[in-house]
Amino acid sequence: MAGGVYRRGKSWQAVVRSRGHETICNTFDTEKEARFWYHKTKAEMKSGTYLSRKEADNTTLLEAIDRYEREILPEKKGAKQDGYRLRNWRRWPQAARFLTSIHSKDIAEYRDERLKAAAKNTVIHELALLRHLFNVAISDWGLTGLDNPVLKIRMPKMPKSRERRLEEGELERILEATQSPLLGDIVRFALETAMRQAEITGMNWKDVNLKKRTVTLWDTKNGDSRTVPLSTEAVRILSSLQKERRFDGQVWGITPRAVCVAFRRAVDRARDAYVQESKEIRRKVDTAFLVNLTFHDLRHEATSRFFENTTMDLVKISRITGHKSLQMLSRYTHLRAHELAEELK
């Protein structure tokens, strides 16, 4: 077959022949894509810049996902979450195609369709994972001549950081609605330490020093270990736990998901009780009270309280909360506006 672009059933095949190079071919969904690849490859061969895409041309995204899952995923911090994202990419109809035939427009179409069903953060993480997969394929696996199509699309804009604070009376009602004293202790502890949900549930007694009033966290979201100072109330909670419960060295003996589910149910019960109470006394229901509240909001609440109720500076607070950059904490500085006003006197 001579070089050129040919129709093959519902697809188009481009065949490139050039002196000094092996004959190569590739299949595309449209004639436009086939001709673009054909002329680009011919020009590269003529200029001496051509890199063989043979391996990339014969590796499907599904095969790349399999290899990524075997070689890269086990070493990643968020391996479990990325495992779920990889399963989602496996279900993508285009995943059966060769890597070189997946273009930016395909990724853009995925992005737009996915945004109709998933949150922006979810889509951003999925696209970032695919971007990393292509980068690894190019840099580590030696799939020369392969472009990273994810780099050529617009990423969804990051949603604004949540600013949900606890309203007066919400905490008390949530604690009343908890069906387990353990959850109540976890909620109070979260508000005292600003620790993340997974950091709290991952605590071990060997890392707790009640005399020095500290707990060392070795497995954190940003990958850096840190030692968190404990308030008097946090020490009281842990001292009580130490006397009553032991879970093979674990402080709480509960999974992050279990905490998330239990907290959500407690909030729902508290909301239902509040609505019912309002109806009984014929009081107008506050549409925002006990609504759109997650366990992670407790971290924001705790951090806000550090700014409002202490004189610690940004650096000290960041060492407690584990925020990786001071810029991430800058959105809390407005909480100290009254202090600046006092200095202006």
C-alpha positions as CSV (number, residue, x, y, z in Angstrom):
1,M,0.0,0.0,0.0
2,A,1.3,3.4,-1.0
3,G,1.6,6.2,1.6
4,G,-1.5,8.3,2.1
5,V,-4.9,8.5,3.9
6,Y,-7.5,5.8,3.3
7,R,-11.0,5.1,4.3
8,R,-11.3,1.9,6.3
9,G,-15.0,1.2,7.1
10,K,-16.1,3.8,9.7
11,S,-12.5,5.0,10.4
12,W,-9.6,6.5,8.5
13,Q,-6.1,5.0,8.2
14,A,-3.0,7.1,7.6
15,V,0.1,5.3,6.1
16,V,3.5,7.0,6.0
17,R,6.4,5.8,3.9
18,S,9.7,7.6,3.8
19,R,13.2,6.6,2.8
20,G,15.3,5.6,5.8
21,H,12.3,5.0,8.0
22,E,10.0,2.1,8.6
23,T,6.5,2.2,7.2
24,I,4.1,3.4,9.9
25,C,0.3,3.7,10.0
26,N,-2.3,4.9,12.4
27,T,-6.1,4.8,12.6
28,F,-8.4,7.8,13.3
29,D,-12.0,8.5,13.7
30,T,-12.0,11.4,11.2
31,E,-10.3,12.2,7.9
32,K,-9.1,15.5,9.3
33,E,-7.3,13.8,12.2
34,A,-5.8,11.3,9.8
35,R,-4.5,13.9,7.4
36,F,-3.1,16.1,10.2
37,W,-1.1,13.2,11.6
38,Y,0.0,12.1,8.1
39,H,1.4,15.5,7.1
40,K,2.9,16.1,10.6
41,T,4.7,12.7,10.6
42,K,6.0,13.2,7.0
43,A,7.4,16.6,7.9
44,E,9.1,15.3,11.0
45,M,10.7,12.5,9.0
46,K,11.9,15.0,6.4
47,S,13.4,17.3,9.0
48,G,15.0,14.5,11.0
49,T,13.0,15.3,14.1
50,Y,10.7,12.2,13.9
51,L,10.6,9.9,17.0
52,S,9.1,6.5,16.6
53,R,5.7,6.2,18.1
54,K,5.5,2.5,17.5
55,E,5.1,1.5,21.2
56,A,2.7,4.4,21.9
57,D,0.7,3.5,18.7
58,N,0.3,0.0,20.0
59,T,-0.5,0.7,23.6
60,T,-4.2,1.3,24.6
61,L,-5.2,3.6,27.4
62,L,-6.6,0.5,29.2
63,E,-3.2,-1.2,29.0
64,A,-1.5,2.0,30.3
65,I,-4.0,2.1,33.2
66,D,-3.1,-1.5,34.0
67,R,0.6,-0.7,34.1
68,Y,0.1,2.5,36.1
69,E,-2.0,0.6,38.6
70,R,0.8,-2.0,39.0
71,E,3.9,0.2,39.0
72,I,2.9,3.7,40.1
73,L,-0.3,3.6,42.2
74,P,1.1,1.6,45.2
75,E,3.7,4.3,45.8
76,K,1.2,7.2,45.8
77,K,-0.1,8.9,48.9
78,G,-3.7,8.8,47.8
79,A,-3.6,5.3,46.2
80,K,-7.1,4.3,47.4
81,Q,-8.7,7.4,45.9
82,D,-6.8,7.3,42.7
83,G,-7.7,3.6,42.4
84,Y,-11.4,4.7,42.3
85,R,-10.5,7.3,39.7
86,L,-8.7,4.8,37.5
87,R,-11.8,2.5,37.6
88,N,-13.8,5.5,36.3
89,W,-11.3,6.0,33.4
90,R,-11.6,2.3,32.6
91,R,-15.3,2.8,32.0
92,W,-14.6,5.6,29.5
93,P,-15.5,4.3,26.0
94,Q,-12.4,5.9,24.5
95,A,-10.1,3.9,26.9
96,A,-9.9,1.0,24.4
97,R,-8.2,3.3,21.9
98,F,-4.4,3.6,21.4
99,L,-2.7,6.4,23.4
100,T,-1.6,8.3,20.2
101,S,-5.2,8.4,19.0
102,I,-6.5,10.1,22.1
103,H,-6.6,13.9,21.5
104,S,-7.3,17.0,23.5
105,K,-10.8,17.2,22.0
106,D,-11.6,13.8,23.4
107,I,-10.5,14.8,26.9
108,A,-12.4,18.1,26.6
109,E,-15.6,16.2,25.7
110,Y,-15.0,13.9,28.7
111,R,-14.6,17.0,31.0
112,D,-17.7,18.6,29.8
113,E,-19.8,15.5,30.1
114,R,-18.4,14.6,33.5
115,L,-19.1,18.0,34.9
116,K,-22.8,17.4,34.3
117,A,-22.7,14.6,36.8
118,A,-19.8,15.2,39.2
119,A,-18.4,18.1,41.3
120,K,-15.6,20.2,39.9
121,N,-13.2,18.9,42.4
122,T,-13.9,15.4,41.3
123,V,-13.3,16.2,37.7
124,I,-10.1,18.1,38.4
125,H,-8.7,15.1,40.3
126,E,-9.6,12.7,37.5
127,L,-8.0,14.9,34.9
128,A,-4.9,15.4,37.0
129,L,-4.5,11.6,37.4
130,L,-4.8,11.1,33.6
131,R,-2.3,13.9,33.0
132,H,0.2,12.2,35.3
133,L,-0.4,8.8,33.6
134,F,0.6,10.4,30.2
135,N,3.6,12.1,31.8
136,V,4.8,8.8,33.3
137,A,4.2,7.0,29.9
138,I,6.4,9.6,28.2
139,S,9.1,10.1,30.8
140,D,9.4,6.7,32.5
141,W,8.1,4.2,30.0
142,G,9.8,5.7,27.0
143,L,6.8,6.1,24.8
144,T,8.5,8.5,22.5
145,G,6.6,10.8,20.3
146,L,3.5,10.7,22.5
147,D,1.8,14.0,23.4
148,N,0.0,14.6,26.6
149,P,-3.5,15.7,25.5
150,V,-4.6,16.7,29.0
151,L,-2.1,19.6,28.9
152,K,-3.9,21.1,26.0
153,I,-7.3,21.5,27.6
154,R,-8.8,24.0,30.0
155,M,-9.0,22.6,33.5
156,P,-12.2,23.4,35.4
157,K,-11.7,26.3,37.8
158,M,-11.2,25.3,41.4
159,P,-14.3,25.9,43.5
160,K,-14.0,28.5,46.2
161,S,-12.9,27.2,49.5
162,R,-15.7,26.4,51.9
163,E,-16.4,29.0,54.5
164,R,-19.0,27.2,56.6
165,R,-18.8,28.1,60.3
166,L,-20.8,26.6,63.1
167,E,-23.8,28.8,64.0
168,E,-24.9,29.4,67.6
169,G,-26.7,26.3,68.8
170,E,-25.6,23.9,66.0
171,L,-22.9,22.1,67.9
172,E,-25.0,21.5,70.9
173,R,-27.9,20.0,68.8
174,I,-25.5,17.8,66.8
175,L,-23.9,16.5,70.0
176,E,-27.4,15.7,71.4
177,A,-28.3,13.9,68.2
178,T,-25.2,11.6,68.2
179,Q,-26.0,8.0,69.0
180,S,-22.5,7.2,70.2
181,P,-20.4,9.0,72.8
182,L,-17.4,8.2,70.7
183,L,-18.6,10.5,67.9
184,G,-19.2,13.3,70.4
185,D,-15.6,13.0,71.6
186,I,-14.3,13.0,68.0
187,V,-16.3,16.1,67.2
188,R,-15.0,17.9,70.3
189,F,-11.5,16.7,69.6
190,A,-11.6,18.0,66.0
191,L,-12.7,21.4,67.2
192,E,-9.8,21.5,69.7
193,T,-7.0,20.4,67.3
194,A,-8.1,21.3,63.7
195,M,-7.0,17.9,62.7
196,R,-8.3,16.3,59.5
197,Q,-10.8,13.4,59.7
198,A,-8.2,10.8,58.5
199,E,-5.6,12.2,60.9
200,I,-7.9,11.8,63.9
201,T,-9.0,8.2,63.0
202,G,-5.4,7.2,62.2
203,M,-4.1,8.2,65.7
204,N,-2.2,5.6,67.7
205,W,-1.5,5.6,71.4
206,K,2.2,5.2,70.9
207,D,2.3,8.6,69.3
208,V,0.3,10.3,72.1
209,N,2.1,12.0,74.9
210,L,-0.4,13.2,77.5
211,K,2.4,14.5,79.8
212,K,3.8,16.8,77.1
213,R,0.3,17.3,75.7
214,T,1.2,16.4,72.1
215,V,0.2,13.9,69.4
216,T,2.6,13.1,66.5
217,L,1.0,12.5,63.1
218,W,3.1,10.5,60.7
219,D,0.6,10.0,57.9
220,T,-0.8,13.4,56.8
221,K,-2.5,14.6,53.6
222,N,0.5,16.7,52.5
223,G,3.0,13.9,53.3
224,D,4.8,15.7,56.1
225,S,4.7,14.5,59.7
226,R,3.8,17.0,62.4
227,T,3.3,17.2,66.1
228,V,0.1,18.7,67.3
229,P,-0.1,20.4,70.7
230,L,-3.1,19.5,72.7
231,S,-5.4,21.8,74.6
232,T,-6.6,21.0,78.1
233,E,-9.9,19.8,76.7
234,A,-8.2,17.6,74.1
235,V,-6.1,16.0,76.9
236,R,-9.2,15.4,79.0
237,I,-10.9,13.7,76.1
238,L,-7.9,11.4,75.4
239,S,-7.3,10.7,79.1
240,S,-10.9,9.5,79.3
241,L,-10.5,7.4,76.2
242,Q,-7.3,5.8,77.5
243,K,-9.1,4.6,80.6
244,E,-12.1,3.2,78.8
245,R,-11.1,1.9,75.4
246,R,-8.2,0.3,73.6
247,F,-8.3,-0.8,69.9
248,D,-5.0,-2.7,69.3
249,G,-3.1,0.5,69.7
250,Q,-5.5,2.7,67.9
251,V,-7.0,5.7,69.8
252,W,-10.5,5.7,68.3
253,G,-10.9,2.3,66.6
254,I,-13.1,3.7,63.8
255,T,-12.6,4.4,60.0
256,P,-12.8,7.9,58.4
257,R,-15.8,6.8,56.4
258,A,-17.7,5.6,59.5
259,V,-17.0,9.0,61.1
260,C,-18.3,10.8,57.9
261,V,-21.5,8.8,57.8
262,A,-22.2,9.0,61.5
263,F,-21.6,12.8,61.5
264,R,-23.9,13.3,58.5
265,R,-26.7,11.2,60.2
266,A,-26.3,13.1,63.4
267,V,-26.6,16.4,61.5
268,D,-29.7,15.1,59.7
269,R,-31.3,14.0,63.0
270,A,-30.5,17.3,64.6
271,R,-32.1,19.2,61.6
272,D,-35.2,17.0,61.7
273,A,-35.6,17.6,65.5
274,Y,-35.1,21.4,65.0
275,V,-37.8,21.5,62.2
276,Q,-40.2,19.5,64.2
277,E,-39.7,21.7,67.3
278,S,-40.2,24.8,65.2
279,K,-43.5,23.5,63.9
280,E,-44.7,22.6,67.4
281,I,-44.1,26.1,68.6
282,R,-45.1,27.7,65.3
283,R,-41.7,29.3,64.7
284,K,-40.3,30.1,61.3
285,V,-37.7,27.5,60.3
286,D,-34.2,28.9,59.5
287,T,-33.4,27.4,56.1
288,A,-29.6,27.5,56.7
289,F,-29.6,26.1,60.2
290,L,-27.9,22.7,60.4
291,V,-27.8,22.6,56.5
292,N,-24.8,22.0,54.3
293,L,-22.5,21.1,57.2
294,T,-19.8,18.4,56.8
295,F,-17.2,17.0,59.2
296,H,-14.4,18.8,57.4
297,D,-16.1,22.1,58.2
298,L,-15.0,21.4,61.8
299,R,-11.4,21.9,60.7
300,H,-12.3,25.3,59.2
301,E,-14.2,26.2,62.4
302,A,-11.2,25.1,64.6
303,T,-8.7,27.1,62.5
304,S,-10.9,30.2,62.7
305,R,-11.1,29.9,66.5
306,F,-7.3,29.8,66.6
307,F,-7.3,33.2,64.9
308,E,-10.2,34.6,67.0
309,N,-9.3,33.3,70.4
310,T,-5.5,33.2,70.5
311,T,-2.6,35.5,69.8
312,M,-0.6,32.9,67.8
313,D,0.8,34.1,64.5
314,L,0.4,32.5,61.1
315,V,3.5,30.3,61.4
316,K,2.5,28.8,64.7
317,I,-1.0,28.1,63.6
318,S,0.2,26.5,60.4
319,R,2.4,24.1,62.4
320,I,-0.7,23.0,64.3
321,T,-3.1,22.7,61.3
322,G,-0.6,21.4,58.8
323,H,-1.4,23.9,56.1
324,K,1.5,23.6,53.7
325,S,1.7,27.3,52.8
326,L,0.9,30.5,54.7
327,Q,-1.1,31.6,51.7
328,M,-3.6,28.9,52.4
329,L,-4.1,30.5,55.8
330,S,-4.3,34.0,54.6
331,R,-8.1,33.8,54.1
332,Y,-8.5,33.6,57.9
333,T,-6.6,36.8,58.6
334,H,-9.8,39.0,58.3
335,L,-10.8,37.4,61.6
336,R,-8.2,39.6,63.4
337,A,-9.4,42.9,61.9
338,H,-10.5,44.0,65.3
339,E,-7.0,43.6,66.6
340,L,-5.7,45.9,63.9
341,A,-8.3,48.4,64.8
342,E,-7.1,48.4,68.4
343,E,-3.6,49.1,67.3
344,L,-4.8,52.1,65.3
345,K,-5.9,53.9,68.5
